[in-house]
Amino acid sequence: MGLFKSVVSKLRKGLDRTRETFVAGLRSMLVGRKLDEALIEELESRLIQSDVGVRTTTALITQIRADYKSGQLARGEDVLEFLKAELKSRWPEADRTLHFADAGPTVILVTGVNGAGKTTSIAKLCSQLRNEGRTVLLGACDTFRAGAVRQLEIWAERLGVEVVKGQQGGDPAAVAFDACSAAVSRGVDVLILDTAGRLHTQDPLMRQLTKIRSVATKKIEGAPHETLLVLDATAGQNALRQAEEFGKAAGVTGIFLAKLDGTAKGGIVVAIREATNIPVKFIGVGETPDDIEPFDPERFVEAMFAE
């Protein structure tokens, strides 16, 4: 129970802005009021503004309206409890754990648009893997931006891991090849491949990503074992569209939702779930390498609604 409380406490701090704006706004709107059509319409507008998503909002409001008419919901306080329970129940059973190779290095391919927090998220993932006692190697496949490679090197130096890199402007797939070779020869547990910040509209970059995946598969059986898409929680509906498009084009197996501490719209987690079957596996709730949490829907909702 102590561990659960400590995790919720950490999540609560990371979700301060969502809780203080979205949930506190719901409380001020609902508590002490009788439920009626006007309040239901007001609630619908608030949910959409919070980036919970139109599909989820429609389903929630439809049920609230039905329960109101049948007499099951009569007070604003009842609606708060209903929302909390419903948000917890909207995730089916899913495998949200990282997939590791049965033998040899596990390859994790990390993708996402520039500015999403990809490099910092890699550092957080690296820190967690290191804390679990796993050895990690990084592959700097974003050869288009010298700054991106240097940023990865800085994090690697802080975390005590090595980076395989190539020449600026070189072939990213060649770096992936060298990184996979190094991972095998050094016997590391996990290889994390950073990729260029690519938009789904940039077809040549998407083809380059496919090439990197192909190289990894040829060098290490089953690779990449995970393809994580880093999304910026502060991007709202843009993040939702990225999840949809990358899911189609990049073989994404999981989402790392970054910068949750920087937004009042934590409800985007719910919208992502409704729009795609890709599981959210990790969330970033702060700026340090330790500010990473495996995503658990119940703990997330508890932290969001905590008083």
QUIKA-V429175 format. One record per run of one state. SS is the DSSP state (helix for helix, strand for strand, loop for the rest). FROM is the first residue (numbers start at 0). LEN is the number of residues. If there is no record, write none. Layout:
ss:SS from:FROM len:LEN
ss:SS from:FROM len:LEN
//
This chain:
ss:loop from:0 len:1
ss:helix from:1 len:13
ss:loop from:14 len:1
ss:helix from:15 len:15
ss:loop from:30 len:3
ss:strand from:33 len:1
ss:loop from:34 len:2
ss:helix from:36 len:13
ss:loop from:49 len:4
ss:helix from:53 len:17
ss:loop from:70 len:4
ss:strand from:74 len:1
ss:helix from:75 len:14
ss:loop from:89 len:16
ss:strand from:105 len:6
ss:loop from:111 len:6
ss:helix from:117 len:14
ss:loop from:131 len:4
ss:strand from:135 len:5
ss:loop from:140 len:5
ss:helix from:145 len:14
ss:loop from:159 len:2
ss:strand from:161 len:3
ss:loop from:164 len:7
ss:helix from:171 len:15
ss:loop from:186 len:3
ss:strand from:189 len:5
ss:loop from:194 len:8
ss:helix from:202 len:17
ss:loop from:219 len:6
ss:strand from:225 len:7
ss:helix from:232 len:3
ss:loop from:235 len:1
ss:helix from:236 len:13
ss:loop from:249 len:4
ss:strand from:253 len:5
ss:loop from:258 len:1
ss:helix from:259 len:3
ss:loop from:262 len:5
ss:helix from:267 len:8
ss:loop from:275 len:4
ss:strand from:279 len:5
ss:loop from:284 len:7
ss:strand from:291 len:3
ss:loop from:294 len:2
ss:helix from:296 len:9
ss:loop from:305 len:2
//
